[in-house]
């Protein structure tokens, strides 16, 4: 039996210190799932033209943010890498006609923040995989489909982004959530339950206030990788759907694989 694929809304870097209800959901899911042999994580903060698999033996913990408390910069997630798997997956994509490369990439906060809660012992090897912010949902769904053909059953694929991500509203503060946050969240969940891929792939035109929820695509694109790698007839689970900082829908989804 294969491990599921996950979509994790990783929130602000501050979640590394206290992720509240989302952190509790991450911990609970990490205890619920069978222990993976390896983890493949696609983060909205690792952006390249073509798929790049991180092949470092010891991926560095990248503090890819500025102006946060000093305690954040002292955090480390010392998981090992899996260079052989990185090359195996890159070759698997190349065999399907994709361009793909490997390089010694570390773990950005989209990867290591949720992993600190899911697998706090940092013993499971992690391979980061890039996404491409200049390409849309169709490309990333196809990438997930290609990965499904070569991903070992005991590797956990995590797409890490955010179900809503309008940092202009985040910086303006305020405790009350704008209406678009729940509207967009409910639309996405409904379409996922219905497996309405045509609508999901066209979310920028069809979802309510999509451009408010996502002024740019990149934080939703990892969802489509997780979806593409999942069984199209399989189960969909919502493990958490709270709101953080007024505007970040912290949805955590699981999708079964064949």
Secondary structure, 3 states (H helix, E strand, C coil): CCCCEEEEECCCHHHHCCCHHHHHHHHHHHHHCCCCCEEEEEEEEEECCCEEEECCCCCCECCCCCCCCHHHHCCCCCCCCCHHHHHHHHHHHHHCCCCEEEECCCECHHHHHHHHHHCCCCCCEEEEEEECCCCCHHHHHHHHHHHHCCCCCCEEEEEEECCCCCHHHHHHCCCCCCHHHHHHHHHHHHHHHHCCHHHHHCHHHHCCCHHHHCCCCHHHHHHHHHHHCCCCCCCEEEEECCEECCCEECCEEEECCC
